[in-house]
Amino acid sequence: MSEERQQAIARKGQTVGLVIAGTMLLWILANFAGPALGLPGRYALLFDFAALAAMIWAMVNIYQIWQARQADK
């Protein structure tokens, strides 16, 4: 595997890690802030779906990273 390809995979992995961490942090904050601000329950559902979408995106990218590493073996 070339050095450039390894770096691209590493960058993609770092991005996925940041998305997962950021999503969880924002989701937790939204779940605490929503009731404190008096937001209706439908906003909690909106936050949940946004977090779910980010996690699906992360899983797709993790699979792509795995496939790229398998192809280089």
C-alpha positions in Angstrom: 0.0 0.0 0.0 1.4 3.4 -0.9 2.1 6.0 1.7 -0.3 8.4 0.1 -3.1 5.9 0.2 -2.3 5.1 3.9 -2.5 8.7 4.7 -5.9 9.1 2.9 -7.3 6.1 4.8 -6.0 7.5 8.1 -7.5 11.0 7.4 -10.8 9.3 6.6 -10.6 7.3 9.9 -9.9 10.5 11.8 -12.9 12.2 10.2 -15.1 9.3 11.1 -13.9 9.4 14.7 -14.5 13.1 15.0 -18.0 12.7 13.6 -18.8 10.0 16.0 -17.5 11.9 19.0 -19.1 15.2 17.9 -22.4 13.5 17.2 -22.6 11.9 20.6 -21.6 15.1 22.4 -24.2 17.2 20.6 -26.8 14.5 21.1 -26.2 14.4 24.8 -26.3 18.2 25.0 -29.5 18.4 23.0 -31.1 15.8 25.3 -30.3 17.9 28.3 -30.9 21.3 26.8 -34.3 20.4 25.2 -36.3 19.9 28.3 -34.4 22.8 30.1 -35.5 25.1 27.3 -39.0 23.7 27.2 -38.8 22.3 23.7 -41.6 20.0 22.6 -40.8 16.2 22.4 -40.8 16.3 18.6 -37.5 18.2 18.8 -36.0 15.3 20.8 -37.1 13.0 18.0 -35.4 15.3 15.4 -32.2 15.3 17.4 -32.4 11.5 17.6 -32.9 11.1 13.8 -30.0 13.5 13.1 -27.7 11.5 15.4 -28.9 8.3 13.7 -28.1 9.7 10.3 -24.6 10.7 11.4 -24.0 7.2 12.9 -25.2 5.5 9.6 -22.8 7.8 7.7 -20.0 6.8 10.0 -20.8 3.1 9.7 -20.8 3.4 5.9 -17.4 5.1 6.0 -16.0 2.5 8.4 -17.0 -0.2 6.0 -15.4 1.7 3.1 -12.1 2.0 5.2 -12.3 -1.7 5.9 -12.8 -2.6 2.3 -9.9 -0.4 1.2 -7.6 -2.1 3.7 -8.7 -5.5 2.6 -8.1 -4.7 -1.0 -4.5 -3.7 -0.3 -3.6 -7.0 1.4 
